[in-house]
């Protein structure tokens, strides 16, 4: 028996529909899905989010600064490997894509000679305190809106604390811990 091209296409589509329908029936027979009593993802109003975010940021900063006492600079050096592509750490080292980080703790923001900082960073002002470093390392664009740094940030507070301790060690006279 010889079938035309259209008949072959029709039979193929019919068989595909049977396979899909049969798979659905077998799947429904094997798995009994229950309706959730409450949504797995809760939508929070915008007002509550801002308050919650501010409290969470404060708690995270406090948590990281508390972790500085027990952090390991050796672990911070390992975490710094993410930063090595853009930053140097040796005293008097040249800047790469990002500025040299020698003696960064306590240094004025946007003050490395020979590096062109974004206007947002130079306008931020002040010195790099432990709390400021923690905020910047957690979310560079969140801390300095308009920064040129494209790094997403380090989410784990223990990793940030170790990295801050490592950055602190990059100095002839490291600053006192808070």
SELOVEX-504621 format. One record per residue: residue in one letter; z, y, x of N, C-alpha, C, CB in turn. Coordinates in pm, whole numbers, plus 32768, in hexadecimal, padded with zeros to 4 digits. Glycine has a CB too. Layout:
(node 'A',(Z,Y,X),(Z,Y,X),(Z,Y,X),(Z,Y,X))
...
# end
This chain:
(node 'X',(8000,7F8B,8054),(8000,8000,8000),(8000,807B,8059),(8079,8000,7FA0))
(node 'X',(7FAC,80DB,803C),(7F99,8151,808D),(7FCC,81CB,803E),(7F03,8161,80B6))
(node 'X',(8029,821C,807D),(8060,8293,803C),(8025,830F,807C),(80FA,8295,8044))
(node 'X',(8011,8378,802B),(7FDE,83F6,8060),(8050,8442,80A4),(7F9E,844D,7FEF))
(node 'X',(802F,84AC,80EA),(8093,84FE,8130),(80F8,853A,80D0),(8050,856C,817E))
(node 'X',(80CB,8567,805C),(8124,85A4,7FFA),(8186,853E,7FC2),(80D3,85E3,7F88))
(node 'X',(8158,84C7,7FAD),(81B1,845E,7F7B),(821B,843B,7FE3),(8160,83E0,7F55))
(node 'X',(81F5,8434,8062),(8255,8418,80CC),(82BF,8485,80D4),(820D,840B,8153))
(node 'X',(8294,8503,80C9),(82F3,8574,80CB),(8351,856C,8054),(82A7,85FB,80CB))
(node 'X',(831D,854E,7FDF),(836F,8542,7F66),(83D5,84D2,7F72),(8316,852A,7EED))
(node 'X',(83A8,845C,7FA2),(8405,83ED,7FB5),(846F,840F,801D),(83B9,836E,7FDE))
(node 'X',(8449,8453,8087),(84A8,847C,80EE),(8513,84D9,80B7),(8460,84C1,8162))
(node 'X',(84E7,8539,8064),(8547,8596,8027),(85A2,854D,7FC4),(84FD,8608,7FE1))
(node 'X',(856C,84EF,7F7A),(85BB,84A2,7F1B),(8625,844F,7F64),(8560,8447,7EC8))
(node 'X',(85FF,840E,7FD0),(865E,83BE,801E),(86C9,8418,805B),(8615,836D,808C))
(node 'X',(86A4,848E,808F),(8704,84EB,80C8),(8768,8518,805E),(86BC,8564,8105))
(node 'X',(873A,8533,7FE4),(8793,855B,7F77),(87F3,84EA,7F55),(8742,8584,7EFA))
(node 'X',(87C1,846C,7F50),(8818,83FA,7F34),(8882,83EA,7FA0),(87C6,837A,7F28))
(node 'X',(885D,83FA,801F),(88BD,83EF,808E),(8928,845B,8082),(8874,83FA,8118))
(node 'X',(88FF,84D7,8068),(895F,8545,805A),(89BC,852E,7FE4),(8915,85CC,804A))
(node 'X',(8984,8506,7F72),(89D4,84EE,7EFB),(8A33,8479,7F12),(897A,84D3,7E81))
(node 'X',(8A01,840D,7F4E),(8A55,8398,7F69),(8AC4,83B8,7FCB),(8A00,8327,7F9F))
(node 'X',(8AA7,8403,8034),(8B0D,842A,8095),(8B7A,847D,8053),(8ACE,8478,8108))
(node 'X',(8B53,84D7,7FFB),(8BB3,852A,7FB3),(8C0D,84D4,7F5C),(8B6B,8593,7F5E))
(node 'X',(8BD3,8475,7F14),(8C23,841D,7EBD),(8C83,83C7,7F0F),(8BC7,83C2,7E69))
(node 'X',(8C54,838F,7F7D),(8CAA,833C,7FD2),(8D1A,8392,800F),(8C57,82F8,8042))
(node 'X',(8CF9,8409,803E),(8D5D,8464,8076),(8DC7,8489,8011),(8D1B,84E1,80AC))
(node 'X',(8D9E,84A8,7F96),(8DFE,84C9,7F2D),(8E57,8453,7F0A),(8DB6,84FA,7EB2))
(node 'X',(8E21,83DA,7F11),(8E70,8363,7EF3),(8ED6,8348,7F62),(8E13,82E9,7EE2))
(node 'X',(8EB4,8365,7FDE),(8F0D,8348,804F),(8F78,83B2,8064),(8EBD,833A,80CC))
(node 'X',(8F58,8430,8048),(8FB4,849E,8061),(8FDA,84E0,7FDD),(8F76,8506,80C2))
(node 'X',(905D,84E7,7FC4),(908D,8527,7F4B),(90C8,85AF,7F72),(90F7,84CD,7F00))
(node 'X',(907C,8619,7F65),(90A8,869F,7F8B),(9100,86DA,7F1E),(9030,86FB,7FA7))
(node 'X',(9173,870F,7F4A),(91CF,874E,7EEC),(91C0,87E6,7EF4),(9262,8725,7F0A))
(node 'X',(91D2,8828,7E84),(91CD,88BA,7E81),(924B,88F0,7EC4),(91BF,88F0,7DEF))
(node 'X',(923B,895D,7F13),(92AE,899C,7F52),(92FC,89EC,7EEC),(9282,89F5,7FC6))
(node 'X',(9382,89E9,7EFA),(93D5,8A38,7E9F),(93CB,8ACD,7EBF),(9467,8A0A,7EA8))
(node 'X',(93C4,8AEC,7F42),(93AE,8B77,7F69),(9343,8B79,7FD4),(9433,8BBB,7F9C))
(node 'X',(9303,8BE9,7FE3),(9295,8BF7,8041),(92C4,8BE0,80D1),(9254,8C82,8034))
(node 'X',(9272,8B9D,811F),(9294,8B83,81AA),(928E,8C03,81FC),(9235,8B1A,81E6))
(node 'X',(923E,8C62,81D4),(9233,8CE2,8219),(9262,8D4F,81BB),(91A1,8CFB,824A))
(node 'X',(92CF,8D91,81DF),(9307,8DFA,818B),(92CB,8E81,81B0),(93A1,8DFD,8198))
(node 'X',(929F,8ECC,814E),(9268,8F52,8163),(92DB,8FB5,8154),(91F4,8F71,80FF))
(node 'X',(92ED,9009,81BC),(935A,9069,81BD),(931D,90F4,81A9),(93AC,9062,8241))
(node 'X',(9361,9147,815C),(9332,91CF,8144),(9331,921E,81C6),(938A,9216,80DB))
(node 'X',(92DB,9284,81D0),(92C9,92D2,824A),(934A,9318,8274),(925B,9339,8236))
(node 'X',(939A,934A,8217),(9416,9391,8238),(9476,9335,8282),(9458,93C8,81B9))
(node 'X',(9485,92BA,8250),(94E0,925B,828C),(94B0,9230,8315),(94F2,91E2,8232))
(node 'X',(942E,9228,8328),(93F6,91FA,83A7),(9419,925B,8417),(935D,91EB,839C))
(node 'X',(940D,92DD,83FE),(942B,933E,8465),(94BD,9336,8490),(940A,93CB,8435))
(node 'X',(9518,9328,842F),(95A6,931C,8450),(95C0,929B,849B),(95FC,9322,83D1))
(node 'X',(9583,922F,846C),(9595,91AE,84AC),(955D,91AF,8539),(9553,9140,845A))
(node 'X',(94E7,91EC,854D),(94AB,91F3,85D2),(9503,9242,8632),(9421,9231,85CA))
(node 'X',(953A,92B2,8603),(958F,9303,8659),(960C,92B5,8681),(95B6,9387,8613))
(node 'X',(9649,926E,8621),(96BF,921D,8640),(969B,91AC,869E),(96FD,91E5,85BF))
(node 'X',(9628,916C,8686),(95FE,90FC,86DA),(95E1,912C,8768),(9580,90B8,869F))
(node 'X',(959E,91A0,8778),(9581,91D4,87FD),(9602,91F4,8846),(9529,9250,87F4))
(node 'X',(9662,922F,8800),(96E1,924F,883E),(972A,91D0,8868),(9738,92A1,87DF))
(node 'X',(9729,916B,8810),(976B,90EC,8830),(9727,90A7,88A4),(976D,9090,87B6))
(node 'X',(96A2,90AC,88A8),(9658,906C,8915),(9676,90B2,8998),(95C0,906E,88FA))
(node 'X',(9678,9138,8997),(9695,9183,8A11),(9721,9164,8A42),(9684,921A,89F9))
(node 'X',(9783,9163,89E6),(980B,9142,8A0B),(9813,90B4,8A42),(9868,9152,8993))
(node 'X',(97CA,9059,8A03),(97C9,8FCE,8A2E),(9791,8FC2,8ABB),(9777,8F78,89CE))
(node 'X',(9723,9005,8AD7),(96E6,8FFF,8B5B),(9741,903D,8BC3),(965F,9047,8B5A))
(node 'X',(977C,90AE,8BA5),(97D5,90EF,8C05),(9851,909A,8C1F),(97FE,917B,8BD2))
(node 'X',(987F,9051,8BBA),(98EF,8FF5,8BCD),(98C5,8F81,8C25),(9922,8FC1,8B45))
(node 'X',(984A,8F53,8C15),(9818,8EE3,8C64),(9802,8F07,8CF7),(9796,8EB1,8C28))
(node 'X',(97FD,8F87,8D18),(97EA,8FB0,8DA4),(9857,8F78,8DFE),(97E7,9048,8DAE))
(node 'X',(98D2,8F6E,8DCA),(9942,8F3E,8E1B),(992E,8EAD,8E47),(99C4,8F4C,8DCE))
(node 'X',(98ED,8E5D,8DF3),(98DB,8DCF,8E14),(984B,8DAC,8E38),(9909,8D7A,8DA0))
(node 'X',(97F5,8E10,8E3F),(9766,8DF6,8E5C),(9753,8DCF,8EEE),(9711,8E73,8E3A))
(node 'X',(96E3,8D8E,8F07),(96C1,8D5E,8F8D),(9644,8DA9,8FBD),(96A9,8CC3,8F8D))
(node 'X',(9652,8DEF,902E),(95E1,8E3B,9064),(9570,8DDD,9090),(960E,8E92,90DB))
(node 'X',(9592,8D62,90B6),(952C,8D00,90DB),(94D4,8CDE,9064),(956D,8C82,9112))
(node 'X',(9512,8CD0,8FF0),(94C4,8CB7,8F75),(946F,8D33,8F55),(9523,8C94,8EFD))
(node 'X',(94A8,8DA8,8F6F),(945D,8E23,8F57),(93E3,8E2E,8FAF),(94B5,8E9B,8F6E))
(node 'X',(93EE,8DFA,902A),(937A,8DFA,9083),(930C,8DA0,904D),(93A3,8DCD,9110))
(node 'X',(9334,8D31,900E),(92D2,8CD7,8FCF),(9291,8D1A,8F57),(9314,8C52,8FA5))
(node 'X',(92E2,8D61,8F07),(92AD,8DA8,8E93),(924D,8E16,8EC1),(9320,8DE5,8E3E))
(node 'X',(926A,8E51,8F35),(9218,8EBE,8F6A),(918A,8E90,8F8B),(9259,8EF9,8FE6))
(node 'X',(9173,8E10,8F97),(90ED,8DDE,8FB5),(9088,8E0D,8F4D),(90ED,8D44,8FBC))
(node 'X',(90B7,8E26,8ED3),(9060,8E5C,8E6A),(9034,8EEB,8E8B),(90A8,8E59,8DE0))
(node 'X',(9083,8F2F,8EDC),(906C,8FBC,8EF9),(9021,8FD3,8F7B),(90F1,9004,8EFE))
(node 'X',(901D,8F6B,8FD2),(8FE5,8F79,9058),(8F53,8FA4,905A),(8FF2,8EF9,90A2))
(node 'X',(8F09,8F83,8FF3),(8E7B,8FA6,8FF2),(8E67,903D,8FF1),(8E36,8F67,8F78))
(node 'X',(8EC6,9086,8FB9),(8EB5,9117,8FAA),(8F16,916B,8FFD),(8EC5,913B,8F1A))
(node 'X',(8F86,912F,902B),(8FEF,917C,906F),(900E,9143,90F9),(906D,917F,901B))
(node 'X',(9031,919B,9156),(9063,9172,91D9),(90F8,9190,91DE),(9017,91BA,924D))
(node 'X',(913E,9152,923E),(91D0,9164,9244),(9202,918D,92CD),(9214,90E5,921A))
(node 'X',(91AE,9190,9333),(91DF,91B0,93B8),(91F5,9246,93C7),(917D,917E,9423))
(node 'X',(9255,9267,941E),(9275,92F4,9435),(91FC,933B,946F),(92EF,9302,9494))
(node 'X',(91D3,93A8,9432),(9160,93F4,945E),(90DB,93B4,943C),(9168,940A,94F0))
(node 'X',(90DE,934A,93EA),(9064,9303,93C5),(9009,9359,936F),(9085,9283,937C))
(node 'X',(8F88,9339,9376),(8F26,9383,9326),(8F2B,9354,9295),(8E97,9371,9360))
(node 'X',(8F09,93AB,923C),(8F00,9387,91AE),(8E7F,933B,9196),(8F06,9406,9154))
(node 'X',(8E83,92E2,9137),(8E0C,9299,910E),(8DE0,92D4,9089),(8E26,91FD,9103))
(node 'X',(8DCD,927D,9025),(8DAE,92AB,8F9E),(8E28,92F3,8F65),(8D85,9233,8F42))
(node 'X',(8E9F,92C2,8F8C),(8F1D,9301,8F66),(8F62,9338,8FE2),(8F7A,929C,8F1C))
(node 'X',(8FCB,9388,8FD0),(900E,93C5,9043),(9060,9361,9093),(9067,9437,9013))
(node 'X',(9081,9385,910F),(90D9,9336,9163),(9165,933B,9125),(90DA,936B,91F7))
(node 'X',(91AB,92CA,9124),(922C,92C3,90E0),(92A3,92C2,913F),(9230,9248,908A))
(node 'X',(928E,92E3,91BF),(92FE,92EB,921C),(935C,935A,91EF),(92CB,9304,92AD))
(node 'X',(93DB,933C,91E5),(9444,939B,91BF),(942A,93DC,9136),(9450,9408,9229))
(node 'X',(93FC,938B,90D5),(93DB,93C0,9051),(9458,93E2,8FFF),(9385,935C,9004))
(node 'X',(94C4,9397,9010),(953E,93B1,8FC2),(9579,9436,8FED),(95A7,933D,8FD3))
(node 'X',(9584,9493,8F90),(95BA,9517,8FAB),(9551,957D,8FD3),(9620,950E,9015))
(node 'X',(94D5,9553,8FE8),(9469,95AE,900F),(9437,95F9,8F93),(93F5,9560,9053))
(node 'X',(9404,9670,8FA7),(93CE,96BF,8F37),(9351,967B,8F01),(93AC,9750,8F65))
(node 'X',(9342,967B,8E7F),(92CD,963D,8E3E),(924F,968B,8E65),(92DD,963A,8DA3))
(node 'X',(91E6,9642,8E84),(9165,9680,8EA4),(9167,96CF,8F25),(913C,96DA,8E34))
(node 'X',(91B4,96A1,8F8A),(91C4,96F2,9002),(918D,96B3,9082),(9253,9710,9016))
(node 'X',(9146,9643,907A),(9110,9605,90F3),(9098,9656,9121),(90E9,956F,90D9))
(node 'X',(90A0,9687,919D),(9032,96D6,91D4),(8FB4,9682,91E5),(905B,9713,925A))
(node 'X',(8F43,96BD,91C8),(8EC4,9678,91D9),(8E9E,961F,9164),(8EC9,9627,9254))
(node 'X',(8EEF,961B,90FC),(8ECC,95CB,9086),(8EBD,962A,9010),(8F39,955D,9069))
(node 'X',(8E52,9619,8FC5),(8E39,9670,8F51),(8E73,962F,8ED4),(8DA0,968C,8F40))
(node 'X',(8EE5,9662,8EA8),(8F27,9631,8E31),(8EE7,966C,8DB4),(8FBC,9651,8E35))
(node 'X',(8EF9,9628,8D43),(8ECA,965F,8CC5),(8F1F,96D8,8CA1),(8ED0,95F4,8C53))
(node 'X',(8EE8,9731,8C50),(8F32,97A8,8C25),(8FAF,977F,8BD9),(8ED9,9802,8BCD))
(node 'X',(8FA7,9712,8B8D),(901B,96E5,8B40),(908E,96BF,8B9D),(8FF6,966D,8AE8))
(node 'X',(906F,9680,8C0E),(90D8,9657,8C6B),(9114,96D0,8CB1),(90A0,95F5,8CD3))
(node 'X',(90C3,972D,8CDD),(90F9,97A3,8D21),(9147,97FC,8CC1),(9088,97F3,8D63))
(node 'X',(911F,97FD,8C42),(9166,984D,8BDE),(91EA,980D,8BB5),(910E,9860,8B63))
(node 'X',(91F9,978A,8BCC),(9273,9743,8BA4),(92EC,977D,8BED),(9267,96AB,8BC2))
(node 'X',(92DE,9798,8C6D),(9348,97D8,8CB9),(93C1,977E,8CCE),(9373,9856,8C75))
(node 'X',(941D,97AE,8D20),(9497,9764,8D3D),(9483,96FE,8DAB),(94C8,9720,8CC0))
(node 'X',(94EE,96B6,8DC8),(94EB,9650,8E30),(94E6,95C6,8DF1),(9565,965D,8E8B))
(node 'X',(94BA,9562,8E40),(94B6,94D8,8E11),(9542,949D,8E15),(9454,9483,8E66))
(node 'X',(958A,94A5,8DA6),(960E,9467,8D9C),(95FB,93D3,8D7A),(9666,94AF,8D2F))
(node 'X',(9666,9387,8D7F),(965C,92FA,8D5D),(9630,92E8,8CCC),(96E4,92B4,8D74))
(node 'X',(9664,933C,8C73),(963F,9334,8BE5),(95AC,935A,8BD0),(969A,938F,8B91))
(node 'X',(957C,93BF,8C16),(94F0,93E6,8C0A),(9493,9379,8C40),(94D7,946A,8C55))
(node 'X',(94B8,933D,8CB1),(9468,92CF,8CE7),(9462,925B,8C85),(94A1,92A0,8D6E))
(node 'X',(94D4,923D,8C47),(94D8,91D1,8BE5),(947C,91EF,8B6F),(9567,91BA,8BB3))
(node 'X',(9483,9267,8B3B),(942C,928D,8ACB),(939A,9289,8AEF),(9450,9317,8A99))
(node 'X',(9379,92B8,8B66),(92ED,92BA,8B93),(92BA,922E,8BAC),(92DE,930F,8C11))
(node 'X',(930B,91D9,8BEB),(92E0,9150,8C07),(92D4,90FE,8B87),(9341,910D,8C66))
(node 'X',(9322,911D,8B23),(9319,90D5,8AA3),(9297,90F7,8A5C),(9391,90F6,8A49))
(node 'X',(9273,9177,8A5C),(91F8,91A2,8A19),(91CB,9227,8A55),(920F,91B0,897F))
(node 'X',(9174,9221,8ABA),(9148,929E,8AFB),(910D,9303,8A99),(90E3,927F,8B66))
(node 'X',(90B5,92D6,8A41),(9076,9334,89E2),(90D9,9363,8977),(8FFD,92F1,899E))
(node 'X',(913E,9313,895A),(91A5,933C,88FB),(9203,93A3,8938),(91F3,92C4,88CB))
(node 'X',(921D,9398,89BA),(9279,93F3,89FE),(9235,9477,8A20),(92B0,93B2,8A7D))
(node 'X',(91BA,946E,8A52),(916C,94E6,8A75),(90E7,94DC,8A2C),(9157,94F4,8B11))
(node 'X',(90E2,9515,89B7),(9067,9511,8969),(8FFB,9560,89B2),(907D,954A,88D9))
(node 'X',(8F8D,951D,89D3),(8F22,955E,8A1B),(8F1F,953A,8AAE),(8F2C,95F1,8A0C))
(node 'X',(8F73,94DC,8AD8),(8F72,94B2,8B64),(8EF1,9467,8B85),(8FEC,945A,8B83))
(node 'X',(8EC8,946D,8C04),(8E50,9425,8C2F),(8E6D,9391,8C44),(8E18,9463,8CB0))
(node 'X',(8EEB,936C,8C4D),(8F10,92E1,8C68),(8EED,928A,8BF1),(8FA6,92D5,8C8A))
(node 'X',(8E9C,9224,8C08),(8E6C,91D0,8B9A),(8EBD,9150,8B8B),(8DDB,91AE,8BAF))
(node 'X',(8F23,913C,8BDC),(8F76,90C4,8BD5),(8FC2,90C2,8B51),(8FD8,90BD,8C4D))
(node 'X',(8FC9,904D,8B11),(9009,9042,8A8D),(90A0,904E,8A94),(8FE5,8FBD,8A4D))
(node 'X',(90DC,9027,8B02),(916D,902F,8B10),(91AA,8FA6,8B24),(91A9,9072,8A95))
(node 'X',(9229,8FA5,8B47),(9274,8F29,8B5E),(92D8,8F1D,8AED),(92BC,8F29,8BEB))
(node 'X',(92C8,8EB6,8A9C),(9317,8EA9,8A22),(93A5,8E76,8A3A),(92D2,8E4D,89C3))
(node 'X',(93B8,8E19,8A98),(943C,8DDD,8AAD),(9497,8E3E,8AF9),(9430,8D58,8AFA))
(node 'X',(950C,8E59,8ABD),(956C,8EB5,8AFB),(959C,8E81,8B82),(95E3,8ECB,8A9E))
(node 'X',(95AD,8E00,8B90),(95DB,8DC9,8C10),(9573,8DDD,8C7E),(95FC,8D32,8C01))
(node 'X',(94F3,8DD1,8C5C),(9488,8DEA,8CBE),(9484,8E7D,8CE6),(9400,8DBE,8C85))
(node 'X',(9495,8ED6,8C83),(9496,8F65,8CA2),(950C,8F89,8CFB),(949A,8FB9,8C20))
(node 'X',(9581,8F4E,8CDC),(95F8,8F6B,8D2D),(95E3,8F3C,8DBD),(9675,8F25,8CF0))
(node 'X',(95AB,8EC6,8DCE),(9590,8E92,8E55),(952B,8EEB,8E9D),(955D,8E00,8E4F))
(node 'X',(94C3,8F17,8E57),(945D,8F6D,8E92),(9499,8FF4,8EB9),(93E8,8F81,8E31))
(node 'X',(94EC,902D,8E64),(952C,90AD,8E83),(9585,909E,8EFE),(957F,90E1,8E0A))
(node 'X',(95CD,902F,8F07),(9621,9016,8F7C),(95CC,9009,8FFA),(9676,8F98,8F67))
(node 'X',(9558,8FC7,8FEE),(94FC,8FBE,9060),(94C8,9048,9087),(9486,8F60,903F))
(node 'X',(94A0,9099,9026),(946F,9120,9042),(94DC,9174,9084),(943E,9164,8FC0))
(node 'X',(9558,915F,9059),(95CA,91A6,9094),(95D8,9183,9128),(964D,9184,9049))
(node 'X',(95BA,9105,914A),(95C9,90D9,91D6),(955E,9115,9231),(95C3,9040,91DE))
(node 'X',(94F4,914E,91F6),(948A,918A,9245),(94AF,9218,926B),(9405,9188,91F8))
(node 'X',(9516,9226,92BD),(9545,92A9,92E3),(959A,929B,9361),(9596,92EB,9270))
(node 'X',(959A,9304,93B1),(95F1,9305,9427),(9683,9310,93FC),(95CB,937A,9486))
(node 'X',(969B,9357,938E),(9723,9362,9357),(971C,934E,92C0),(9763,93ED,937B))
(node 'X',(9728,92CF,9291),(971E,92B3,9200),(9786,92FF,91AF),(972E,921C,91E7))
(node 'X',(975C,932A,9139),(97B3,9374,90DF),(981D,9317,90A4),(9761,93B8,906E))
(node 'X',(988F,934F,9081),(98FC,9302,9046),(98D3,92CF,8FBC),(997D,9357,903C))
(node 'X',(9902,9258,8F99),(98E5,9220,8F15),(9936,9269,8EAB),(9905,9188,8F11))
(node 'X',(9903,9272,8E32),(994E,92B8,8DC9),(99C9,9269,8D9F),(98F4,92D0,8D4F))
# end
